[in-house]
């Protein structure tokens, strides 16, 4: 039997629950990282597909235009950007825009051969996939910093999603990695 492709959110979050400032800035993440970058290298080897929300994609493209190192889309993985309306300009190299309903898209994607699928962000796409029942796991790196206000981990809605703690790891710099499975 083939292994089921999991859809996994891997995200950094401030200790007060924000993934970015209101303007999308993640300057508070600029900090030395330990060897292994909290397990990100190993995680990245386990995926071959990245899902982006349109706002997160636009921010990445803006960073690219400004010449910020390491902000180009990795074309060695499939990159899907979810949007309500297709943009007038063509997708950047290695990117496909998606307007398909989440349930249908996730079912089709899970049915294809491949590795796991990473939801890169942001809050809207995380909430939409969670509400559709299409997230298997969350890996949340809690950064030991309060930023006061910003974009929450997921867009607000009235929801209850039980979580099962798979592991927790404390790093010497105070970062805590929480790995949860979504309860059924």
HUVENFEN-V150563 format. One record per residue. NEAR is the number of other C-alpha atoms within 10 Angstrom. Layout:
((NEAR) (NEAR))
This chain:
((3) (7) (10) (13) (18) (17) (24) (25) (25) (21) (18) (21) (25) (26) (17) (17) (20) (23) (28) (23) (17) (12) (9) (14) (13) (16) (9) (15) (15) (7) (9) (8) (12) (11) (8) (9) (10) (17) (11) (11) (11) (11) (13) (16) (10) (14) (19) (16) (22) (23) (26) (25) (22) (22) (18) (19) (22) (13) (15) (18) (17) (13) (15) (15) (11) (10) (11) (12) (8) (10) (15) (16) (18) (14) (12) (9) (15) (16) (24) (20) (23) (23) (17) (11) (10) (13) (10) (6) (6) (10) (13) (12) (11) (14) (20) (14) (21) (19) (12) (12) (12) (18) (15) (9) (14) (20) (11) (10) (16) (17) (12) (10) (11) (16) (17) (21) (26) (25) (21) (21) (24) (25) (20) (21) (24) (24) (19) (19) (18) (19) (17) (13) (15) (19) (22) (18) (22) (23) (19) (20) (21) (21) (22) (14) (15) (13) (16) (11) (14) (18) (19) (19) (22) (18) (13) (10) (9) (5) (9) (8) (11) (11) (14) (14) (14) (12) (11) (14) (11) (13) (12) (7) (12) (11) (21) (19) (21) (17) (20) (20) (17) (17) (11) (9))
